[in-house]
Amino acid sequence: MIDAATHKQTGDIKLPAHPESFQLDAKANRLWVNLPGSGMIGVADIKQHQLVDKWKKLLPRANFPMAYDAGQHRIIVGYRVPATLKVLDSNTGKEIFSSGMAGDADDLYWDDKTKQILVSGGSGSVNVFKQTGPATYKEVANIPTRDGARTSLWVPELRLFILAARTSDGKPAALLLYQFAD
């Protein structure tokens, strides 16, 4: 934690492994963090500056991207080994939904407006899952991209998905833009 006025560190949260994606619920003072090196998701209390829970799963592994559905209290996690999308209850860590998804995922997003999950995978596709019931999601699109293109940005105000593509198969590096309808 850093004090914005003094620029001095006021606290930190010790972790058992290298952190990847994390999501914050400021109202609940909770922070969820992917810890792929230890095969777990850490739950931190940001007021106490400490981990208060560790959700450990043996498989799948390599949990990198994460999103948060604050309205339904759900953590959405992408795993690379095997390529799996999981939706978890943010209070308990209990699994609500699981499905295969794009391989080598680096980013994923929850769009509250359309109740959709957007996943970018380095295996060469963007997956879109739509929530169809209280605990069900259906893959509604599998958009081919480029191998290795996995870093992305979702701009919900513009309904724009931006994907970073590296040089591949004679094509130059580029930002690939996907416009989504409302």
CORKA-V533980 format. One line per field, one symbol per residue. ss: DSSP state (H for helix, E for strand, L for the rest). psi: psi as a letter, one per 40 degrees, with the letter a starting at -180 (. if undefined). A space follows every 10 residues. Layout:
ss: ???
psi: ???
This chain:
ss: LELLLLLLEL LLLLLLLLLL LEEEELLLLE EEEEEHHHLE EEEEELLLLE EEEEEELLLL EEEEEEEEEL LLLEEEEEEE ELEEEEEEEL LLLLEEEEEE LLLLEEEEEE ELLLLEEEEE ELLLEEEEEE EEELLEEEEE EEEELLLLLL EEEEELLLLE EEEEELLELL ELLEEEEEEL LL
psi: ihhddefihe iihhieihib iiihgddefi hhhhgddefi hihihedefi heihhhhdii ifhciiihgd deghhhhhid hihhhhhihe ddehhdiiii ahifhdiiih hddefihhhh heefihihhh heidfiihhe ighhbihege hihhgddefh hhhhhihhfe hiiihhhhhi i.
